[in-house]
Amino acid sequence: MPIAGKLITFEGGEGAGKSSQLTRLAVRLQAQGATTLSLREPGGTTFGEKMRDALKQPGSVIQPSAEALLFAACRAQLVAEVIGPALAAGKVVLCDRFIDSTVAYQSGGRGLDRGLIESANRLACGVIRPHLTLLLDLDPLRGLERAAVRDRGQADRFEVLGPAFHQKVRATYHTLVQEEPGRFFVVDASRPAEVIEEEIWNEISRRFH
C-alpha cells in the first residue's frame, strides 16, 4: 500500500475508542510496510504533555478562552516539532484528536466564537491539514459510561461536564462532516472493536491504495 507522508486524525467524543482504533490501524499499516508515528493531543512533546496534565486535571479552573489557547499552543508545538518533520520524512502520522476537537469542544461545547477557534488552528498548523479524519461517532451517554468504566470513576475535566455539553460536541462534529465530507469518514462506534477496525481498514485501503 503506497501510503506515506499522510496525516490521519481520530476524532469523537469521550469513550468512543479513538486510542484503541489508532493502535489497531498502526499495527496494520506497519504490517504493510508503512512507517507510522502515533500521537495524542494535547501531548506528543514535553510542553504538550505538561499542559495535558493541567487541561485534563479534574478540578482545574481554566477559563474557556484560556483553555482554547492552551490547546492551540500545544498543537503549534506538536506541528512544528513532530508532525511537520514526520510528514516530510514520509511517515504516516496517526493523531488522537487534532483541529476538529477544538472546534467541537471549545466552540460547540463551550460556545466560543468558531471563527476565532479556526484562526488559532490556522496559526498553530500553518498549511498542515489532515488527509483523512476518522470520526468515531457514539451517543454521548454511552460514551461517558464507557469512559467511567475505563477510568474507574476518575473523570477528567471534560467527562464531568455532563450529557448536554457532549451532545453539543457531537452535533458540532456532524456539522463539520457536512462541511467537509471528503475529509471525514464517519464510523458507528457502538459496534464491536473488531468490526470498526475492519471498516476503517477498508476505507484506508480504498483511499490510499
Summary of the structure (lengths in Angstrom):
residues: 209
radius of gyration: 16.2
end to end distance: 5.5
largest distance: 46.5
contacts: 682
relative contact order: 0.21
helix: 57%
strand: 13%
